[in-house]
């Protein structure tokens, strides 16, 4: 995943001199997770550079660059630290095209690692995606594998609107299935770990059906795609697993087609339950698939608490909890 993200930025910096990469420790050091390693050496400190610890300033600078034709790719070191920059994102970047009647745009991509599973505690484990899906003018993307990550990141950089690109940090090294007590499987042993060289894109509006099934539709994204697949295998439920990939714009056509076929729906995400993106998905399914539903919609999520360091695996929606949710959906 790290190499795929690095490759996407490398490809775009080679193709377009207006693409610049910056953030805390992303230049000389190559990023805390090494996603930008080597870019400063290759493209110089004017196009890949470090910034002060000032998230609001990072985003304000990116917006100004975007107005003047550059395409900034900025890194917020952890999603937990993006909140000081939300004013710039919400009040300026998201509204710039609208308020200027299309005269100006903010073609910026904000990369940030999200989610738990690494014992990061309450300040390094949050999943704030729902906050940004609420804001008109922002696009929100969460890949689940290296192949998608590269294609989606290239699409995000080429997009003329601001894109929040959330990277589940637990997936950087392998397709984590939620079993923390088992050895980590590397991406080299997973089909989606094969990433082509060069330029390719994945649309910022298209979900992927990663497992066809007839019994229940599972709507999920990021790390939970792999957890859901493990839960399906362990529960024996014939579930259709849909990886949303892009939350806004969401692929409502794929969602409706799947739920209409199965008649049941389970929604899985790591973020807290109340006002999580699963609530929006539940409303969309209810509005569009009401006459096809054979049971209440089920949500399996994180709890409405700060992410606990000592009870990480009680908070994390692992395969056991997801499997229980699938059974409830089938029995309802």
C-alpha positions as CSV (number, residue, x, y, z in Angstrom):
1,X,0.0,0.0,0.0
2,X,2.8,2.4,0.9
3,X,4.6,1.6,-2.4
4,X,1.3,2.1,-4.4
5,X,0.6,5.5,-2.9
6,X,4.2,6.5,-3.4
7,X,4.0,5.4,-7.0
8,X,0.8,7.4,-7.6
9,X,2.5,10.6,-6.5
10,X,5.6,9.8,-8.4
11,X,3.6,9.2,-11.6
12,X,1.7,12.5,-11.2
13,X,4.8,14.5,-10.3
14,X,6.5,13.2,-13.5
15,X,3.5,13.9,-15.7
16,X,2.6,17.4,-14.3
17,X,5.1,20.0,-13.0
18,X,2.2,21.6,-11.1
19,X,1.9,18.7,-8.7
20,X,3.6,19.4,-5.4
21,X,3.8,17.3,-2.3
22,X,4.2,18.7,1.2
23,X,3.4,18.3,4.9
24,X,5.0,17.4,8.2
25,X,8.1,15.3,7.6
26,X,7.1,14.3,4.1
27,X,10.2,15.7,2.4
28,X,13.7,14.6,3.6
29,X,12.2,12.0,6.0
30,X,9.8,10.6,3.5
31,X,6.8,10.7,5.8
32,X,6.1,9.0,9.1
33,X,4.9,5.9,7.2
34,X,7.4,6.4,4.3
35,X,4.6,7.1,1.7
36,X,6.6,10.0,0.2
37,X,10.1,8.4,0.5
38,X,12.4,9.4,-2.3
39,X,10.2,12.1,-3.8
40,X,12.3,15.0,-2.6
41,X,15.5,13.4,-3.8
42,X,13.9,12.9,-7.3
43,X,12.0,16.2,-7.7
44,X,13.8,18.6,-5.4
45,X,12.8,20.5,-2.3
46,X,10.6,22.9,-4.3
47,X,8.2,20.2,-5.1
48,X,8.4,17.9,-2.1
49,X,9.0,19.7,1.1
50,X,8.4,19.8,4.9
51,X,6.1,22.2,6.7
52,X,5.8,23.4,10.3
53,X,3.4,21.6,12.6
54,X,0.5,23.8,11.6
55,X,-2.4,21.9,9.9
56,X,-4.4,25.0,9.3
57,X,-1.4,26.7,7.6
58,X,-0.8,23.6,5.5
59,X,-4.3,23.6,4.1
60,X,-4.4,27.4,3.7
61,X,-1.2,27.3,1.7
62,X,-2.6,24.4,-0.5
63,X,-5.8,26.4,-1.3
64,X,-3.7,29.4,-2.4
65,X,-1.6,27.2,-4.5
66,X,-4.6,25.6,-6.1
67,X,-6.1,29.0,-7.0
68,X,-2.9,29.6,-8.9
69,X,-3.0,26.4,-11.0
70,X,-0.8,24.2,-8.8
71,X,-2.1,20.8,-7.7
72,X,-1.0,20.3,-4.1
73,X,-1.0,16.9,-2.5
74,X,-0.7,17.5,1.2
75,X,-0.3,15.0,4.0
76,X,-1.8,15.4,7.5
77,X,0.3,13.1,9.5
78,X,-2.7,11.5,11.3
79,X,-6.4,12.0,10.6
80,X,-6.8,12.9,14.3
81,X,-4.9,16.1,13.6
82,X,-6.9,17.3,10.7
83,X,-9.4,19.2,12.9
84,X,-7.4,22.4,13.1
85,X,-7.6,22.5,9.3
86,X,-11.4,21.9,9.0
87,X,-12.2,25.6,8.8
88,X,-9.9,25.9,5.7
89,X,-11.5,22.8,4.2
90,X,-15.1,23.6,5.0
91,X,-15.2,27.3,4.7
92,X,-12.8,27.9,1.8
93,X,-11.8,24.8,-0.2
94,X,-15.2,23.2,-0.4
95,X,-17.0,26.4,-1.4
96,X,-14.4,28.0,-3.7
97,X,-15.8,26.8,-7.1
98,X,-19.3,27.8,-6.0
99,X,-18.6,31.2,-4.5
100,X,-16.5,32.2,-7.5
101,X,-19.0,31.0,-10.1
102,X,-16.4,28.6,-11.4
103,X,-13.7,31.1,-11.9
104,X,-11.5,29.5,-9.3
105,X,-11.1,25.9,-8.1
106,X,-9.3,24.1,-5.3
107,X,-7.7,21.0,-6.9
108,X,-6.1,19.8,-3.7
109,X,-5.7,16.3,-2.4
110,X,-5.5,15.8,1.4
111,X,-3.9,12.5,2.3
112,X,-4.2,11.3,5.9
113,X,-3.8,8.0,7.7
114,X,-6.9,6.9,9.6
115,X,-8.3,4.2,11.8
116,X,-7.0,2.0,14.6
117,X,-5.6,-1.4,15.1
118,X,-2.1,-0.2,15.9
119,X,-2.5,0.7,19.6
120,X,-2.4,4.4,18.7
121,X,-5.0,5.3,21.4
122,X,-7.5,8.0,21.3
123,X,-5.3,10.6,19.4
124,X,-3.9,8.3,16.7
125,X,-6.8,6.0,15.8
126,X,-9.8,8.1,14.7
127,X,-12.0,7.6,11.6
128,X,-13.4,11.1,10.9
129,X,-14.7,10.4,7.4
130,X,-18.4,11.2,8.2
131,X,-17.4,14.8,9.0
132,X,-16.2,15.4,5.5
133,X,-19.0,13.6,3.8
134,X,-21.4,16.1,5.3
135,X,-19.6,19.0,3.5
136,X,-20.9,19.9,0.0
137,X,-17.9,20.4,-2.3
138,X,-15.6,17.8,-0.7
139,X,-15.0,14.3,-2.1
140,X,-14.2,11.6,0.3
141,X,-12.2,8.5,-0.6
142,X,-11.0,5.4,1.4
143,X,-9.2,2.6,-0.4
144,X,-8.9,-0.9,0.9
145,X,-6.0,-2.3,-1.2
146,X,-2.9,-1.1,-3.1
147,X,-4.4,-1.5,-6.6
148,X,-7.3,0.8,-5.7
149,X,-5.1,3.1,-3.7
150,X,-2.9,4.0,-6.6
151,X,-5.8,4.4,-9.1
152,X,-7.9,6.4,-6.7
153,X,-5.1,8.7,-5.7
154,X,-4.2,9.5,-9.3
155,X,-7.9,10.3,-9.9
156,X,-8.0,12.5,-6.8
157,X,-4.9,14.4,-7.9
158,X,-6.3,15.0,-11.3
159,X,-9.7,16.1,-10.0
160,X,-10.4,19.8,-10.0
161,X,-12.2,19.7,-6.6
162,X,-10.8,19.1,-3.1
163,X,-10.5,15.4,-2.2
164,X,-10.1,14.0,1.3
165,X,-8.1,10.8,0.8
166,X,-8.1,8.7,4.0
167,X,-5.6,5.8,4.2
168,X,-6.4,3.1,6.8
169,X,-3.0,2.8,8.4
170,X,-3.6,-0.8,9.5
171,X,-3.6,-1.7,5.8
172,X,-0.2,-0.1,4.9
173,X,1.6,-3.5,5.3
174,X,-1.1,-6.1,4.6
175,X,-4.9,-6.9,4.2
176,X,-5.7,-7.0,8.0
177,X,-8.7,-9.3,8.6
178,X,-9.3,-8.3,12.2
179,X,-7.6,-11.2,13.8
180,X,-4.9,-9.3,15.7
181,X,-3.5,-12.5,17.3
182,X,-2.6,-14.0,14.0
183,X,0.4,-13.4,11.8
184,X,0.2,-10.4,9.4
185,X,-0.4,-11.4,5.8
186,X,1.7,-9.3,3.4
187,X,0.2,-7.7,0.3
188,X,2.5,-9.9,-1.8
189,X,0.1,-12.8,-1.1
190,X,-3.0,-10.9,-2.0
191,X,-4.3,-10.4,-5.6
192,X,-4.9,-6.7,-5.1
193,X,-1.3,-6.3,-4.1
194,X,-0.3,-6.4,-7.8
195,X,-0.1,-2.8,-8.9
196,X,0.8,-1.8,-12.5
197,X,3.6,0.6,-13.2
198,X,2.6,3.9,-14.7
199,X,-0.6,5.8,-15.0
200,X,-4.1,4.3,-14.5
201,X,-7.2,5.6,-12.7
202,X,-10.2,4.4,-10.8
203,X,-13.3,6.7,-11.0
204,X,-14.2,8.6,-7.8
205,X,-17.7,7.3,-8.0
206,X,-17.6,3.6,-8.5
207,X,-17.9,0.9,-5.8
208,X,-16.5,-2.6,-6.2
209,X,-18.3,-5.9,-5.5
210,X,-15.4,-7.8,-4.0
211,X,-17.6,-10.9,-3.2
212,X,-20.8,-11.8,-5.0
213,X,-23.5,-13.3,-2.8
214,X,-27.2,-13.9,-2.5
215,X,-28.0,-13.8,1.2
216,X,-27.2,-10.2,2.4
217,X,-25.4,-7.1,1.1
218,X,-22.5,-5.9,3.2
219,X,-21.7,-2.2,2.6
220,X,-18.3,-1.3,3.9
221,X,-14.9,0.4,3.1
222,X,-11.3,0.5,4.1
223,X,-10.0,-2.0,6.6
224,X,-13.5,-3.3,7.2
225,X,-13.6,-4.8,3.7
226,X,-11.1,-7.5,4.8
227,X,-12.8,-7.9,8.2
228,X,-16.1,-8.4,6.4
229,X,-14.6,-11.0,4.1
230,X,-13.2,-12.9,7.1
231,X,-16.6,-12.7,8.9
232,X,-18.4,-14.1,5.8
233,X,-16.0,-17.0,5.6
234,X,-16.3,-17.8,9.3
235,X,-20.1,-17.3,9.5
236,X,-21.0,-19.3,6.4
237,X,-23.4,-16.5,5.4
238,X,-23.6,-16.1,1.6
239,X,-23.0,-12.3,1.7
240,X,-22.3,-9.9,-1.2
241,X,-19.5,-7.6,0.0
242,X,-19.5,-4.1,-1.6
243,X,-16.4,-2.0,-1.1
244,X,-17.6,1.6,-1.6
245,X,-14.1,3.0,-2.2
246,X,-15.6,6.5,-2.6
247,X,-18.0,7.7,0.1
248,X,-18.8,11.0,-1.7
249,X,-19.8,10.7,-4.5
250,X,-21.3,7.3,-3.4
251,X,-22.2,4.7,-6.0
252,X,-25.9,4.5,-5.3
253,X,-26.5,2.3,-8.4
254,X,-24.3,-0.5,-7.2
255,X,-25.8,-0.3,-3.7
256,X,-29.4,-0.4,-5.0
257,X,-28.7,-3.3,-7.4
258,X,-27.1,-5.4,-4.6
259,X,-29.7,-4.8,-1.9
260,X,-32.5,-5.3,-4.4
261,X,-31.0,-8.7,-5.2
262,X,-30.3,-9.9,-1.6
263,X,-33.2,-8.2,0.2
264,X,-31.0,-7.6,3.3
265,X,-28.3,-5.2,4.3
266,X,-25.5,-5.0,6.9
267,X,-23.4,-1.9,7.1
268,X,-19.9,-2.1,8.6
269,X,-17.4,0.6,9.6
270,X,-14.8,1.3,12.2
271,X,-15.9,4.8,13.1
272,X,-18.2,5.6,16.0
273,X,-21.9,4.6,15.5
274,X,-23.8,7.8,16.1
275,X,-23.8,10.0,12.9
276,X,-21.3,7.7,11.3
277,X,-21.4,7.3,7.6
278,X,-23.3,4.1,8.2
279,X,-26.3,6.2,9.2
280,X,-26.3,7.9,5.8
281,X,-26.0,4.5,4.1
282,X,-28.9,3.2,6.1
283,X,-31.0,6.1,5.1
284,X,-30.1,5.7,1.4
285,X,-30.9,2.0,1.5
286,X,-34.2,2.6,3.2
287,X,-35.2,5.3,0.7
288,X,-34.2,3.4,-2.4
289,X,-34.8,-0.2,-1.5
290,X,-37.7,-0.2,1.0
291,X,-39.9,-2.6,-0.9
292,X,-37.0,-5.0,-1.4
293,X,-36.0,-5.3,2.2
294,X,-36.9,-8.5,4.0
295,X,-35.3,-7.5,7.4
296,X,-34.2,-4.4,9.3
297,X,-30.9,-2.9,8.2
298,X,-28.0,-3.9,10.6
299,X,-25.1,-1.7,11.5
300,X,-21.8,-3.0,13.0
301,X,-19.5,-0.1,14.0
302,X,-17.1,1.2,16.6
303,X,-18.6,2.3,19.9
304,X,-19.6,5.9,20.9
305,X,-16.4,6.4,23.0
306,X,-12.9,7.7,22.4
307,X,-10.7,4.9,20.9
308,X,-9.5,3.1,24.0
309,X,-5.8,2.1,24.1
310,X,-6.1,-0.8,26.6
311,X,-9.4,-2.2,25.1
312,X,-8.5,-1.7,21.5
313,X,-9.9,-5.0,20.3
314,X,-13.2,-4.6,22.2
315,X,-13.7,-1.3,20.3
316,X,-12.5,-2.6,16.9
317,X,-15.4,-4.3,15.0
318,X,-13.7,-7.6,14.5
319,X,-14.9,-10.7,12.5
320,X,-16.9,-12.1,15.5
321,X,-19.0,-8.9,15.8
322,X,-19.4,-8.6,12.1
323,X,-20.5,-12.3,11.8
324,X,-23.0,-11.7,14.6
325,X,-24.4,-8.8,12.5
326,X,-24.7,-10.9,9.4
327,X,-26.6,-13.5,11.3
328,X,-29.0,-10.9,12.7
329,X,-29.6,-9.6,9.2
330,X,-30.4,-13.1,8.0
331,X,-32.7,-13.9,11.0
332,X,-34.5,-10.5,11.0
